């Protein structure tokens, strides 16, 4: 065996042994780009930036977060799909990239990427500005019914889970309200704070700063049950509006990523989720860890896509 082949074989043995013992091997690239369609300060942007603060030490490589806006996420998905399948580029996944595919049929859809990990379930919250007259979700609906044409609600991009959740909420309440879409939660927040919108929708990660500052008030969660970190906040379902949504957060990359790279991500994220500092961060944000490696992430994504298709058919959005 020549020297070059010996070194390659030794590296493969070391990688296999390292993964077998639950330790991330030396990552094959020195810099990784994590792409999101979210604007700076939006939910996925915050998720990725919080994650890489801990990943960089565990995986011993450099990370950058890149915001590629446009096309309700389609532009970002296409950019990642064209990337090299060597572990150097990934897309921050949420149900939005599935919904954009089903509604807009872009050249590259969610199935043009390969799910690598699913990390969290992330509850959606309905909020209003702190000085608004609305003290509950019922107050919002009462005003909307009594004042046709005077209510406006904010949401993220047109194909997002948040936008669809708002449409479902309006149907559940029996009101017709214009729902204005944005390219991210940060833009939507401005509209809620200045009174342009009666309510907005988002995750705790993107709302926390304004909530801590006393600028917004939470009205409901769109979860099955009350959140452990917000026991006083009633669900929309409890308040008489049967809307529950399931939002996930994960990563997907170009197709063709080697098994050892996919496994390295699973091992590294599992380790990061156990870091006390990060645990405190995601508990504060009411994120529920549900780590899935590539095989489970592929299955989960397919299931969510099937569920979303059925929901869209019920809403008359697709045939």
C-alpha positions as CSV (number, residue, x, y, z in Angstrom):
1,X,0.0,0.0,0.0
2,X,1.5,3.4,-1.0
3,X,1.7,6.3,1.4
4,X,-1.3,8.1,-0.1
5,X,-3.6,5.1,0.1
6,X,-2.4,4.3,3.7
7,X,-3.2,7.8,4.9
8,X,-6.7,7.7,3.3
9,X,-7.4,4.3,4.8
10,X,-6.2,5.4,8.2
11,X,-8.4,8.5,8.0
12,X,-11.5,6.3,7.2
13,X,-10.7,4.0,10.2
14,X,-10.3,7.0,12.5
15,X,-13.6,8.5,11.3
16,X,-15.5,5.2,11.8
17,X,-14.0,4.7,15.2
18,X,-14.8,8.2,16.3
19,X,-18.4,8.0,15.2
20,X,-18.8,4.6,16.8
21,X,-17.8,6.1,20.1
22,X,-20.2,9.0,19.8
23,X,-17.5,11.7,19.1
24,X,-17.6,13.9,16.0
25,X,-14.6,13.2,13.7
26,X,-12.6,16.0,12.2
27,X,-15.1,17.7,9.8
28,X,-14.1,17.4,6.1
29,X,-14.4,21.2,5.3
30,X,-13.1,24.2,7.3
31,X,-16.1,26.5,6.7
32,X,-19.8,25.7,6.5
33,X,-22.5,28.1,5.3
34,X,-26.0,27.8,6.8
35,X,-28.5,29.4,4.5
36,X,-32.0,30.8,5.4
37,X,-34.7,32.6,3.6
38,X,-35.5,34.4,6.8
39,X,-34.5,38.1,7.3
40,X,-32.0,38.9,10.1
41,X,-33.8,38.6,13.4
42,X,-36.4,36.2,11.9
43,X,-37.1,32.8,13.5
44,X,-34.8,30.6,11.4
45,X,-32.0,33.2,11.4
46,X,-32.0,33.3,15.2
47,X,-32.2,29.5,15.4
48,X,-29.2,29.1,13.2
49,X,-27.1,31.8,14.9
50,X,-27.8,30.3,18.3
51,X,-27.0,26.8,17.1
52,X,-23.6,27.7,15.5
53,X,-22.4,29.4,18.7
54,X,-22.1,25.9,20.1
55,X,-21.5,23.9,17.0
56,X,-18.3,25.6,16.0
57,X,-16.6,24.3,19.2
58,X,-18.0,20.8,18.9
59,X,-17.4,20.3,15.2
60,X,-14.2,22.3,15.1
61,X,-15.0,24.2,12.0
62,X,-16.2,27.7,11.1
63,X,-19.8,28.6,10.4
64,X,-21.5,31.5,8.7
65,X,-25.2,32.3,8.4
66,X,-26.3,33.6,5.0
67,X,-29.7,35.3,4.4
68,X,-30.9,34.7,0.9
69,X,-34.3,36.3,0.5
70,X,-36.9,36.0,-2.3
71,X,-39.5,33.6,-3.6
72,X,-40.8,32.6,-0.2
73,X,-37.7,30.6,0.4
74,X,-37.4,29.1,-3.2
75,X,-34.3,31.3,-4.0
76,X,-32.5,30.0,-0.9
77,X,-33.5,26.4,-1.5
78,X,-32.2,26.6,-5.1
79,X,-28.9,28.1,-4.0
80,X,-28.3,25.3,-1.6
81,X,-29.3,22.6,-4.1
82,X,-26.6,23.8,-6.4
83,X,-23.9,23.6,-3.7
84,X,-21.3,20.9,-3.4
85,X,-22.5,17.8,-1.5
86,X,-19.4,17.9,0.7
87,X,-20.9,19.3,3.9
88,X,-20.1,22.9,3.2
89,X,-23.6,24.2,2.7
90,X,-27.0,23.6,4.3
91,X,-30.5,25.1,4.4
92,X,-32.4,25.9,7.6
93,X,-35.6,23.9,7.2
94,X,-39.1,24.7,8.4
95,X,-42.5,23.7,7.0
96,X,-42.2,26.8,4.7
97,X,-40.0,25.1,2.2
98,X,-42.6,22.3,1.8
99,X,-45.4,24.8,1.5
100,X,-43.6,26.9,-1.0
101,X,-43.1,23.8,-3.2
102,X,-46.7,22.8,-3.0
103,X,-48.1,26.2,-3.7
104,X,-45.6,27.8,-6.1
105,X,-44.1,24.7,-7.8
106,X,-40.6,26.3,-8.1
107,X,-37.9,24.7,-10.3
108,X,-36.3,23.3,-7.1
109,X,-38.6,22.3,-4.3
110,X,-38.1,20.8,-0.9
111,X,-37.5,17.4,-2.5
112,X,-34.5,18.9,-4.3
113,X,-32.7,18.8,-0.9
114,X,-31.8,16.0,1.4
115,X,-32.9,16.4,5.1
116,X,-29.9,15.8,7.3
117,X,-31.3,16.5,10.8
118,X,-34.5,17.7,12.5
119,X,-33.6,19.5,15.7
120,X,-36.7,21.1,17.3
121,X,-40.4,21.5,17.3
122,X,-41.1,25.2,17.6
123,X,-44.5,26.5,18.9
124,X,-46.2,29.4,17.1
125,X,-47.5,32.3,19.2
126,X,-50.1,35.0,18.4
127,X,-49.1,38.5,19.7
128,X,-50.1,42.1,19.7
129,X,-48.4,45.4,20.7
130,X,-48.4,46.0,24.4
131,X,-50.6,49.1,24.3
132,X,-53.2,47.5,22.0
133,X,-56.8,47.2,23.2
134,X,-56.8,43.4,22.8
135,X,-56.3,41.4,26.0
136,X,-57.3,38.1,24.4
137,X,-57.7,36.3,21.1
138,X,-61.5,36.7,21.6
139,X,-61.1,40.5,21.7
140,X,-59.3,40.4,18.3
141,X,-62.1,38.4,16.8
142,X,-64.9,40.4,18.3
143,X,-63.4,43.6,16.8
144,X,-62.9,41.9,13.4
145,X,-66.5,40.8,13.3
146,X,-67.9,44.1,14.4
147,X,-65.7,46.2,12.1
148,X,-65.4,44.6,8.7
149,X,-62.5,45.9,6.7
150,X,-60.8,47.6,9.6
151,X,-58.6,44.7,10.8
152,X,-55.3,43.7,9.4
153,X,-53.1,40.8,10.5
154,X,-49.4,40.2,9.8
155,X,-47.6,37.0,8.8
156,X,-44.4,35.8,7.4
157,X,-43.9,35.1,3.7
158,X,-46.9,34.0,1.5
159,X,-46.2,30.3,1.6
160,X,-45.2,30.1,5.2
161,X,-46.7,28.0,8.0
162,X,-47.5,31.2,9.8
163,X,-49.5,32.6,6.8
164,X,-51.5,29.4,6.5
165,X,-52.0,29.3,10.3
166,X,-53.5,32.8,10.1
167,X,-55.8,31.8,7.3
168,X,-56.9,28.8,9.3
169,X,-57.4,31.1,12.4
170,X,-59.6,33.5,10.4
171,X,-61.7,30.6,9.2
172,X,-62.1,29.1,12.6
173,X,-63.3,32.5,13.9
174,X,-65.6,33.1,11.0
175,X,-64.0,36.4,10.1
176,X,-62.5,37.8,6.9
177,X,-59.3,39.8,7.5
178,X,-56.5,40.8,5.1
179,X,-53.4,39.0,6.0
180,X,-50.2,40.8,4.9
181,X,-47.1,38.7,4.2
182,X,-43.5,39.6,4.6
183,X,-40.1,37.9,3.9
184,X,-39.5,37.4,7.6
185,X,-40.7,37.9,11.2
186,X,-38.6,41.0,11.8
187,X,-40.5,43.0,9.1
188,X,-43.8,41.7,10.4
189,X,-42.9,42.9,13.9
190,X,-42.5,46.5,12.8
191,X,-46.0,46.5,11.5
192,X,-47.4,45.1,14.8
193,X,-45.4,47.6,16.9
194,X,-46.6,50.6,14.8
195,X,-50.2,49.5,14.8
196,X,-50.5,48.6,11.2
197,X,-51.5,45.1,12.2
198,X,-53.8,44.1,15.0
199,X,-51.8,40.8,15.6
200,X,-48.8,39.0,14.3
201,X,-47.5,35.4,14.6
202,X,-44.1,34.1,15.4
203,X,-41.9,31.9,17.5
204,X,-40.5,32.8,20.9
205,X,-37.0,33.2,19.5
206,X,-37.9,36.1,17.4
207,X,-40.4,37.6,19.9
208,X,-38.2,37.4,23.0
209,X,-36.4,40.7,22.7
210,X,-39.6,42.7,22.3
211,X,-41.4,40.7,24.9
212,X,-38.6,41.4,27.4
213,X,-38.7,45.0,26.5
214,X,-42.5,45.1,27.3
215,X,-43.3,46.1,23.7
216,X,-45.6,43.2,22.9
217,X,-48.2,41.0,24.6
218,X,-48.8,37.3,23.9
219,X,-52.4,36.3,23.2
220,X,-52.3,32.6,22.5
221,X,-50.1,29.6,21.5
222,X,-51.1,27.4,18.5
223,X,-49.9,24.3,20.4
224,X,-51.9,21.2,21.5
225,X,-51.4,22.2,25.2
226,X,-50.1,25.0,27.2
227,X,-46.3,25.5,27.0
228,X,-44.2,24.5,29.9
229,X,-42.4,27.8,29.9
230,X,-45.6,29.9,29.5
231,X,-48.2,28.1,31.8
232,X,-50.5,31.2,32.0
233,X,-50.8,31.5,28.2
234,X,-53.9,29.8,26.9
235,X,-53.9,28.0,23.6
236,X,-56.0,29.1,20.7
237,X,-57.9,25.9,21.1
238,X,-58.7,26.6,24.7
239,X,-60.0,30.0,23.6
240,X,-62.5,28.5,21.2
241,X,-60.4,28.5,18.0
242,X,-59.4,25.0,17.0
243,X,-56.1,25.7,15.2
244,X,-53.0,23.7,16.1
245,X,-49.8,23.8,14.0
246,X,-46.6,21.8,14.1
247,X,-43.5,23.7,13.2
248,X,-40.1,22.0,13.0
249,X,-36.5,23.3,12.6
250,X,-33.7,21.4,11.0
251,X,-31.2,21.3,8.2
252,X,-31.1,19.9,4.7
253,X,-28.3,19.9,2.2
254,X,-27.6,19.2,-1.5
255,X,-28.3,15.6,-2.5
256,X,-25.3,13.3,-2.5
257,X,-23.9,14.1,0.9
258,X,-21.8,11.2,2.2
259,X,-23.1,9.0,5.0
260,X,-20.2,9.9,7.2
261,X,-20.9,13.7,6.9
262,X,-24.6,13.1,7.7
263,X,-23.6,11.0,10.7
264,X,-21.2,13.7,11.9
265,X,-24.0,16.2,12.0
266,X,-26.3,13.9,14.0
267,X,-23.6,13.1,16.6
268,X,-22.5,16.8,16.9
269,X,-26.1,18.2,17.3
270,X,-26.8,15.5,19.9
271,X,-23.8,16.7,21.8
272,X,-24.7,20.3,21.5
273,X,-28.3,19.7,22.7
274,X,-26.8,18.5,26.0
275,X,-24.7,21.7,26.6
276,X,-26.2,23.3,29.7
277,X,-25.9,26.8,28.3
278,X,-27.7,25.9,25.1
279,X,-30.3,23.9,27.1
280,X,-31.1,27.0,29.0
281,X,-31.4,29.0,25.8
282,X,-33.8,26.7,24.0
283,X,-35.9,26.0,27.1
284,X,-36.3,29.8,27.4
285,X,-37.5,29.8,23.8
286,X,-39.9,26.9,24.4
287,X,-38.2,24.8,21.8
288,X,-38.8,21.0,22.1
289,X,-35.7,19.0,21.1
290,X,-36.6,16.0,18.8
291,X,-33.3,15.1,17.3
292,X,-33.6,13.0,14.2
293,X,-30.7,11.8,12.0
294,X,-30.9,11.6,8.2
295,X,-33.0,8.5,7.8
296,X,-35.6,9.6,10.4
297,X,-35.5,13.2,9.0
298,X,-36.3,12.0,5.5
299,X,-39.3,10.0,6.8
300,X,-40.5,12.9,9.0
301,X,-40.3,15.4,6.1
302,X,-42.2,13.1,3.8
303,X,-44.9,12.7,6.4
304,X,-45.2,16.5,7.0
305,X,-45.4,17.0,3.2
306,X,-48.3,14.5,3.0
307,X,-50.1,16.2,5.9
308,X,-49.6,19.6,4.4
309,X,-50.9,18.5,1.0
310,X,-54.1,17.2,2.7
311,X,-54.5,20.5,4.6
312,X,-54.1,22.5,1.5
313,X,-56.7,20.5,-0.3
314,X,-59.1,21.1,2.6
315,X,-58.4,24.8,2.3
316,X,-58.9,24.7,-1.5
317,X,-55.3,25.9,-2.1
318,X,-54.3,22.9,-4.2
319,X,-56.3,20.3,-6.1
